[in-house]
């Protein structure tokens, strides 16, 4: 019997869901990298050192990381529509409030609420893909929604630099906060889960074909806690640490690196800093497509994800170290561009891994746990980098350290993540009846 295919109506709902994930994700990333673009003007206006700016850049990431564990369970219990809609409004109001800060303490509070509001976005995206796509078809939409993590930073430098130089850094934050509020309202009106769309029996069979019987159920607290009993869970947490560390070194410090280490002007940086993220956007799309092709070619769901993850992380680490060591600005930017392509190929596949490694009811939970590891690394990267640069007056040691961390985490994915999580192993009472 040939596999079922999505009806025209289901395809319309799928496209709308993925398009909204891409839009909200792009706004999410524009907002979270805005401070790195405003870095020199904020430091000058508020009298902050490079080390203090590193701490300020990290505050958002610490908050975001700590929220990943509870937010994963909330996604699986409450669903995507309300959680993301409320999250967008919270982070957008926090972003607009930056326009009125007068001290580092006030700035810290806006970054905390930015982290709280943004935290559901990507674990929730994995849940939406699992809700709306058959297991055979999830790699490509995962790559598309994950590409927001590079689409946002790609458009942010020229867009926000021009806005900042025209109206000032304070008004820049107000404008992007207002845009986010509008996007949050649109999400409320556009997105619905399959259970709210009145699908017929054939359409429902397409979504559930090959799925386990727990799809659509809410994860319990005991089931959420039991996920920590699996080596795959810990492999995903610590493996993603290195990906988050490398990605956020660039997200937080790329404009500052180009200005401080490579002596580029703010206006020049606004153009150059977007180039690696264009490559990263392509890498995200390629990563999703690549893992689907590997699975179609006979690789297991887990191995079809692990191969691009490991290749991407090792490549990103190698080109990050090379970028640190070359004297030419042009070659350094080329190395960073290749690094971002490979790193985001890996990043998209990391989310595709969460979709196939988790039990149906626990995608948001396991995705949130994996994302916690990534943002634990991401939270450390800006702070450690800032202090290294302040002490050594160079980004070279910080970039080399990032490469070492990336290689170690790639090995964790390769050696520790071996098979999907099966809740019935940790909780025998959940064992499903034989088909």
C-alpha positions as CSV (number, residue, x, y, z in Angstrom):
1,X,0.0,0.0,0.0
2,X,1.4,3.4,-1.0
3,X,1.8,6.0,1.7
4,X,-1.0,8.5,2.2
5,X,-0.5,12.1,0.9
6,X,-1.7,15.4,2.3
7,X,-4.9,16.7,0.8
8,X,-5.0,20.2,-0.8
9,X,-6.7,21.6,2.3
10,X,-4.1,20.1,4.6
11,X,-1.3,21.5,2.4
12,X,-2.9,24.9,2.8
13,X,-2.9,24.6,6.6
14,X,0.6,23.3,6.5
15,X,1.9,26.2,4.4
16,X,0.2,28.7,6.7
17,X,1.6,27.2,9.8
18,X,5.1,27.0,8.5
19,X,4.9,30.5,7.1
20,X,3.8,31.9,10.4
21,X,6.6,30.0,12.2
22,X,9.1,31.5,9.8
23,X,7.7,35.1,10.3
24,X,7.5,34.9,14.1
25,X,10.9,33.2,14.3
26,X,12.5,35.9,12.1
27,X,11.0,38.7,14.3
28,X,12.2,36.7,17.3
29,X,15.8,36.7,16.1
30,X,15.7,40.3,14.9
31,X,14.8,41.3,18.4
32,X,17.3,39.1,20.1
33,X,20.3,40.3,18.0
34,X,19.3,44.0,18.1
35,X,21.5,44.6,21.2
36,X,24.6,43.2,19.4
37,X,24.0,45.6,16.6
38,X,23.4,48.6,18.9
39,X,26.4,47.4,21.0
40,X,28.9,50.3,20.4
41,X,26.2,53.1,20.8
42,X,24.7,51.4,23.9
43,X,28.1,51.0,25.5
44,X,29.0,54.6,24.8
45,X,25.6,56.0,26.0
46,X,25.4,53.9,29.2
47,X,29.2,53.9,29.9
48,X,29.6,50.1,29.8
49,X,32.8,48.1,29.5
50,X,33.2,45.3,27.0
51,X,33.0,42.8,29.9
52,X,29.8,44.4,31.1
53,X,28.3,44.3,27.7
54,X,29.1,40.6,27.5
55,X,27.2,40.1,30.8
56,X,24.2,42.1,29.4
57,X,24.2,40.1,26.2
58,X,24.2,36.9,28.3
59,X,21.3,37.8,30.6
60,X,18.7,37.1,27.9
61,X,20.3,33.8,27.1
62,X,20.4,32.6,30.7
63,X,16.7,33.4,31.1
64,X,15.9,31.8,27.8
65,X,17.9,28.6,28.7
66,X,16.2,28.3,32.1
67,X,12.8,28.7,30.6
68,X,13.3,25.8,28.1
69,X,12.7,23.1,30.7
70,X,9.2,24.2,31.9
71,X,8.2,25.7,28.5
72,X,8.6,22.3,26.8
73,X,6.1,20.8,29.1
74,X,3.7,23.8,28.8
75,X,3.8,23.4,25.0
76,X,2.8,19.7,25.2
77,X,0.0,20.5,27.7
78,X,-1.4,23.9,26.5
79,X,-0.7,23.8,22.8
80,X,1.1,26.2,20.4
81,X,-1.5,28.9,19.7
82,X,-1.9,30.6,23.0
83,X,1.6,30.0,24.2
84,X,3.4,31.6,21.3
85,X,0.9,34.4,20.9
86,X,1.3,35.4,24.5
87,X,5.1,35.0,24.2
88,X,5.3,37.3,21.2
89,X,3.4,40.0,23.1
90,X,5.6,39.7,26.2
91,X,8.9,39.8,24.3
92,X,7.7,42.7,22.1
93,X,6.6,44.9,25.0
94,X,10.0,44.2,26.7
95,X,11.8,45.2,23.5
96,X,9.9,48.4,23.2
97,X,10.6,49.2,26.8
98,X,14.4,49.3,26.0
99,X,13.8,52.7,24.5
100,X,13.3,54.1,28.0
101,X,16.1,52.5,29.9
102,X,18.6,54.7,31.8
103,X,20.7,52.2,33.6
104,X,22.2,48.7,33.3
105,X,19.7,47.4,35.9
106,X,16.7,48.5,33.9
107,X,18.3,47.0,30.8
108,X,18.8,43.7,32.6
109,X,15.0,43.5,33.4
110,X,14.0,44.1,29.7
111,X,16.4,41.3,28.7
112,X,14.9,38.9,31.3
113,X,11.4,39.4,29.9
114,X,12.7,39.2,26.4
115,X,14.1,35.7,27.3
116,X,10.8,34.6,28.9
117,X,8.7,35.7,26.0
118,X,10.9,34.2,23.3
119,X,11.5,30.9,25.0
120,X,8.5,28.9,23.5
121,X,9.3,29.7,19.8
122,X,11.5,26.9,18.6
123,X,10.4,24.0,20.8
124,X,6.9,25.0,19.8
125,X,7.9,25.0,16.2
126,X,8.9,21.3,16.5
127,X,5.5,20.6,18.0
128,X,3.6,22.4,15.2
129,X,5.6,20.4,12.6
130,X,4.8,17.1,14.4
131,X,1.1,18.1,14.6
132,X,0.7,19.0,10.9
133,X,3.2,16.8,9.0
134,X,3.5,13.0,8.6
135,X,6.8,11.5,10.0
136,X,8.1,11.1,6.5
137,X,7.8,14.8,5.7
138,X,9.1,16.6,8.8
139,X,12.7,17.4,7.9
140,X,11.9,20.1,5.2
141,X,9.4,22.1,7.3
142,X,11.7,21.9,10.3
143,X,14.5,23.3,8.1
144,X,12.2,26.1,7.0
145,X,11.0,27.2,10.4
146,X,14.6,26.9,11.8
147,X,15.9,29.1,9.0
148,X,14.3,32.0,10.8
149,X,17.3,31.8,13.2
150,X,19.4,33.0,10.2
151,X,16.8,34.9,8.2
152,X,16.3,37.3,11.2
153,X,20.0,37.9,11.8
154,X,20.6,38.3,8.0
155,X,18.1,41.1,7.6
156,X,18.8,42.7,11.0
157,X,22.2,44.3,10.4
158,X,21.4,46.4,7.4
159,X,17.8,47.1,8.5
160,X,18.5,47.9,12.2
161,X,21.8,49.7,11.5
162,X,20.0,52.1,9.0
163,X,17.2,52.6,11.5
164,X,19.6,53.1,14.4
165,X,21.6,55.7,12.5
166,X,18.4,57.5,11.4
167,X,16.4,57.7,14.6
168,X,18.8,56.5,17.3
169,X,19.2,53.2,19.1
170,X,16.3,53.9,21.6
171,X,13.7,54.5,18.9
172,X,15.0,51.5,17.0
173,X,14.0,49.2,19.9
174,X,10.6,50.9,20.2
175,X,9.8,50.3,16.4
176,X,10.7,46.6,16.4
177,X,8.8,46.1,19.6
178,X,5.6,47.5,17.9
179,X,6.2,45.3,14.9
180,X,6.3,42.2,17.1
181,X,3.0,43.1,18.8
182,X,1.3,43.1,15.4
183,X,2.9,39.8,14.4
184,X,1.7,38.2,17.7
185,X,-1.9,39.3,17.0
186,X,-1.7,37.8,13.5
187,X,-0.5,34.5,14.9
188,X,-3.6,34.3,17.2
189,X,-5.9,34.7,14.1
190,X,-4.0,32.4,11.7
191,X,-2.9,29.3,13.6
192,X,-5.0,26.4,14.8
193,X,-4.1,22.8,15.7
194,X,-5.4,20.0,13.5
195,X,-8.1,19.1,16.1
196,X,-9.6,22.6,15.5
197,X,-9.7,22.4,11.7
198,X,-12.4,19.7,11.3
199,X,-10.2,17.3,9.3
200,X,-11.9,14.3,7.7
201,X,-10.9,10.7,8.4
202,X,-8.6,10.5,5.4
203,X,-6.8,13.7,6.4
204,X,-6.4,12.5,9.9
205,X,-5.0,9.1,8.8
206,X,-2.4,11.0,6.7
207,X,-1.2,12.9,9.8
208,X,-1.1,9.9,12.1
209,X,0.2,7.2,9.6
210,X,3.3,5.7,11.2
211,X,2.8,7.7,14.4
212,X,2.5,6.1,17.9
213,X,-0.9,6.0,19.7
214,X,0.0,8.8,22.1
215,X,0.0,11.5,19.5
216,X,-2.2,14.4,20.6
217,X,-2.1,13.4,24.3
218,X,-0.8,15.8,26.9
219,X,2.5,14.8,28.6
220,X,2.2,14.3,32.4
221,X,4.7,15.6,34.9
222,X,5.9,12.1,35.7
223,X,6.4,11.4,32.0
224,X,8.3,14.7,31.5
225,X,10.6,13.8,34.4
226,X,11.1,10.3,33.0
227,X,12.7,11.7,29.9
228,X,15.8,12.4,31.9
229,X,16.3,8.7,32.4
230,X,17.5,8.2,28.8
231,X,21.0,8.6,27.5
232,X,19.6,10.1,24.2
233,X,18.1,13.0,26.2
234,X,21.4,13.8,27.9
235,X,23.3,13.3,24.6
236,X,20.9,15.9,23.0
237,X,21.3,18.3,25.9
238,X,25.1,18.3,26.0
239,X,25.5,17.9,22.3
240,X,23.5,21.0,21.6
241,X,25.7,22.9,24.1
242,X,28.4,23.3,21.6
243,X,26.1,24.3,18.8
244,X,24.6,27.0,21.0
245,X,28.0,28.2,22.1
246,X,29.3,28.7,18.5
247,X,26.1,30.2,17.1
248,X,25.7,32.7,20.0
249,X,29.3,33.7,19.9
250,X,28.6,35.0,16.4
251,X,25.0,36.2,17.2
252,X,26.2,38.3,20.2
253,X,29.6,39.4,19.0
254,X,29.9,39.3,15.2
255,X,29.3,43.1,14.8
256,X,31.6,43.8,17.7
257,X,34.2,41.5,16.3
258,X,34.2,43.2,12.9
259,X,34.4,46.6,14.6
260,X,37.0,45.8,17.3
261,X,39.2,43.1,15.8
262,X,38.8,43.9,12.1
263,X,38.5,47.7,12.5
264,X,35.3,48.1,10.3
265,X,33.0,51.1,10.7
266,X,29.5,50.7,12.0
267,X,28.0,51.3,8.6
268,X,30.3,48.8,6.9
269,X,29.6,46.3,9.6
270,X,25.8,46.7,9.0
271,X,26.4,45.2,5.5
272,X,29.2,42.7,6.1
273,X,27.6,41.1,9.2
274,X,24.5,40.1,7.2
275,X,26.5,38.0,4.7
276,X,27.2,35.0,6.9
277,X,23.6,34.8,7.9
278,X,22.4,34.7,4.3
279,X,24.6,31.6,4.0
280,X,23.2,30.3,7.3
281,X,19.6,30.7,6.0
282,X,20.5,28.6,3.0
283,X,22.2,26.1,5.3
284,X,19.1,25.7,7.4
285,X,17.0,25.0,4.4
286,X,19.6,22.5,3.1
287,X,19.8,20.7,6.5
288,X,16.1,20.0,6.5
289,X,16.1,18.8,2.9
290,X,19.3,16.7,3.4
291,X,18.0,14.7,6.4
292,X,14.7,14.0,4.5
293,X,16.8,12.7,1.5
294,X,18.9,10.5,3.8
295,X,15.8,9.0,5.4
296,X,14.3,8.4,2.0
297,X,17.6,6.7,1.0
298,X,17.3,4.1,3.8
299,X,19.0,5.8,6.8
300,X,17.1,5.4,10.1
301,X,15.3,8.5,11.4
302,X,18.0,9.0,14.1
303,X,21.0,8.5,11.8
304,X,19.5,10.6,9.0
305,X,19.7,13.5,11.6
306,X,23.0,12.6,13.3
307,X,25.1,12.7,10.1
308,X,24.3,16.3,9.1
309,X,24.6,17.4,12.7
310,X,28.1,16.0,13.2
311,X,29.3,17.1,9.8
312,X,27.9,20.6,10.3
313,X,29.3,21.1,13.8
314,X,32.8,19.8,13.0
315,X,32.9,22.0,9.9
316,X,31.7,25.1,11.8
317,X,34.3,24.5,14.5
318,X,37.1,24.2,11.9
319,X,36.2,27.3,10.0
320,X,35.7,29.3,13.2
321,X,39.3,28.5,14.2
322,X,40.5,29.3,10.7
323,X,38.7,32.7,10.8
324,X,40.5,33.5,14.0
325,X,43.9,32.9,12.5
326,X,43.9,34.4,9.1
327,X,45.1,38.0,8.7
328,X,42.9,39.0,5.8
329,X,39.5,40.5,6.6
330,X,38.1,39.1,3.4
331,X,39.2,35.5,4.1
332,X,38.0,35.8,7.7
333,X,34.5,36.8,6.5
334,X,34.5,34.0,4.0
335,X,35.4,31.5,6.7
336,X,32.7,32.9,9.0
337,X,30.2,32.6,6.1
338,X,31.1,28.9,5.5
339,X,31.0,28.3,9.2
340,X,27.5,29.8,9.5
341,X,26.3,27.7,6.5
342,X,27.5,24.5,8.2
343,X,26.4,25.5,11.7
344,X,22.9,26.2,10.6
345,X,22.7,23.1,8.5
346,X,23.5,21.3,11.8
347,X,21.1,23.5,13.8
348,X,18.1,22.8,11.5
349,X,18.8,19.1,11.8
350,X,19.1,19.3,15.6
351,X,15.5,20.4,15.6
352,X,14.6,17.6,13.1
353,X,16.3,15.2,15.5
354,X,13.9,16.3,18.3
355,X,10.9,15.5,16.1
356,X,12.0,11.9,15.5
357,X,13.8,11.1,18.8
358,X,10.9,12.1,21.1
359,X,7.6,10.2,21.8
360,X,4.7,11.9,20.0
361,X,3.3,13.5,23.1
362,X,6.8,14.7,24.3
363,X,8.2,16.6,21.3
364,X,8.0,20.0,23.0
365,X,9.4,18.6,26.2
366,X,12.4,16.8,24.7
367,X,12.9,19.7,22.3
368,X,12.9,22.1,25.2
369,X,15.4,20.0,27.1
370,X,17.7,19.9,24.0
371,X,17.3,23.7,23.6
372,X,18.2,24.2,27.3
373,X,21.6,22.6,26.6
374,X,22.0,24.8,23.5
375,X,21.2,28.0,25.3
376,X,23.3,27.0,28.3
377,X,26.2,27.1,25.9
378,X,24.7,30.2,24.2
379,X,24.5,32.0,27.6
380,X,28.1,31.3,28.4
381,X,29.5,32.3,25.0
382,X,28.8,36.1,25.1
383,X,30.0,36.5,28.7
384,X,33.1,34.3,28.3
385,X,34.0,36.0,25.0
386,X,33.6,39.5,26.5
387,X,35.9,38.7,29.4
388,X,38.5,37.0,27.2
389,X,38.6,40.1,24.9
390,X,38.8,42.4,27.8
391,X,41.8,40.5,29.3
392,X,43.6,39.6,26.1
393,X,42.5,42.5,23.8
394,X,41.8,39.9,21.1
395,X,39.0,37.7,19.8
396,X,41.4,35.0,18.7
397,X,41.5,32.9,21.9
398,X,37.7,33.2,22.2
399,X,37.2,31.8,18.6
400,X,39.6,29.0,19.1
401,X,37.9,28.0,22.4
402,X,34.5,28.0,20.5
403,X,36.0,25.5,18.0
404,X,37.2,23.2,20.7
405,X,33.7,23.2,22.4
406,X,32.1,22.5,19.0
407,X,34.2,19.5,18.3
408,X,33.5,18.0,21.8
409,X,29.8,18.4,21.4
410,X,29.8,16.9,17.9
411,X,31.4,13.8,19.4
412,X,28.6,13.6,22.0
413,X,25.9,13.6,19.3
414,X,27.9,10.9,17.4
415,X,28.5,8.6,20.4
416,X,25.7,9.1,22.9
417,X,22.6,9.7,20.8
418,X,21.7,6.2,19.5
419,X,18.0,5.6,19.4
420,X,14.6,7.3,20.0
421,X,13.2,7.8,23.5
422,X,10.6,5.2,24.5
423,X,8.6,6.2,27.5
424,X,7.3,2.7,28.0
425,X,10.9,1.7,29.0
426,X,11.0,4.2,31.9
427,X,7.3,3.7,32.8
428,X,6.2,0.1,31.9
429,X,2.6,0.9,32.5
430,X,2.6,3.0,29.3
431,X,3.5,0.1,27.1
432,X,1.3,0.2,24.0
433,X,-0.6,-2.9,22.9
434,X,0.8,-4.8,19.9
435,X,-0.6,-3.7,16.6
